[in-house]
Amino acid sequence: MKPLCGAALLLLIFCAAACAQDNSCICEKNKRVTNCRLLNGVCWCDSVGSGVSVNCDTLTSKCLLMKAEMTRQKSGRREKPKDAFEDTDGLYDPECENTGVFKAKQCNGTTCWCVNTAGVRRTDKHDADLKCNQLVRTTWIIIEMKHAERDTPLNTESLKKFFQETITNRYMLNGRYISSVLYEKPFITIDLKQNSSDKSAEDVDIADVAYYFEKDVKGDSVFHNNILNISIDNEMLRLEKTVVYYVDEIAPEFSMKSLTPGLIAVIVVVIVAIVAAIVVLVLTRRRKGKYVKAEVKEMNEMHRGLNA
């Protein structure tokens, strides 16, 4: 009976391993995950850093992706592309709700600020007593790209078709949220607009789409072994710069002290130039007035001399 029991045990172990293998899966839309498993034909994984389970059939929220990215960066295992640069204000370790959305108030130690649904700071930085009453929705995202120098412009219609199809197919955004794709050599501008009243529970958020897209074009794709190749009319397009702008349904609350030194310098130069122009104008008018008065005085003296 012992040999039979041993064979049965081996068979049980083999079946368990086979079942575990059958239940494993790869999260094609997010490589920053662990503990992947199949549940009712859908791949579910735990997001790195937060442990929140994510559905791999759709995009993972930007908040969870940023959390995972910061966790990998802290561990020293994050692979950085050769042209990577650090956005010190844009990349932080966020606090996320269980649903994956950003908490309205974000802090780094004792410094806190309010963010929008894209996780972008929309107030000055304050102490921990800061109150963020609501998570303000980002309704409009502008993605501006600049391609490398080229002799001839790209075909506008081909370019529009590529980006519209890429955004709808790769990032699963409903085409009605793509407001426009504009091309003015060398700039490509994509407008994504999505109001809270328009967005259904099944729709991906434009903030998540913009984050995935930005990571793709900067060579740090979130997708698992799925690199984005930008090809217009069978010609690879090289992008030199990509900037993302955010427009909220409520205007941000920045004070003058939050302006960058460069912008402050420009404002100061403009003010000085205006003041200088006013001073020159006043002095010129004064001198002209004195000249006119002197001329009138001389004419009166000449008249008196003739009358005498």
Stockholm file with secondary structure:
# STOCKHOLM 1.0

chainA/1-308         MKPLCGAALLLLIFCAAACAQDNSCICEKNKRVTNCRLLNGVCWCDSVGSGVSVNCDTLTSKCLLMKAEMTRQKSGRREKPKDAFEDTDGLYDPECENTGVFKAKQCNGTTCWCVNTAGVRRTDKHDADLKCNQLVRTTWIIIEMKHAERDTPLNTESLKKFFQETITNRYMLNGRYISSVLYEKPFITIDLKQNSSDKSAEDVDIADVAYYFEKDVKGDSVFHNNILNISIDNEMLRLEKTVVYYVDEIAPEFSMKSLTPGLIAVIVVVIVAIVAAIVVLVLTRRRKGKYVKAEVKEMNEMHRGLNA
#=GR chainA/1-308 SS CHHHHHHHHHHHHHHHHHHHHHHCCCCTTCSSEEEEEEETTEEEEEETTTCCEEETTSCCCHHHHHHHHHHHHHHTCCCCCTTCCCCTTTCCCCCBCTTSCBCSEEEETTEEEEBBTTCCBCBCCBCTTCCCCSCBCEEEEEEEEEECCCSSCCCHHHHHHHHHHHHHHTSCCCGGGEEEEEEETTEEEEEEECCTTTCCTTSCCHHHHHHHHHHHHTTCCSSSSCCCCCEETTEECCEEEEEEEEEESSCCBCCGGGSCHHHHHHHHHHHHHHHHHHHHHHHHHHHHHHHHHHHHHHHHHHHHHHHC
#=GC SS_cons         CHHHHHHHHHHHHHHHHHHHHHHCCCCTTCSSEEEEEEETTEEEEEETTTCCEEETTSCCCHHHHHHHHHHHHHHTCCCCCTTCCCCTTTCCCCCBCTTSCBCSEEEETTEEEEBBTTCCBCBCCBCTTCCCCSCBCEEEEEEEEEECCCSSCCCHHHHHHHHHHHHHHTSCCCGGGEEEEEEETTEEEEEEECCTTTCCTTSCCHHHHHHHHHHHHTTCCSSSSCCCCCEETTEECCEEEEEEEEEESSCCBCCGGGSCHHHHHHHHHHHHHHHHHHHHHHHHHHHHHHHHHHHHHHHHHHHHHHHC
//
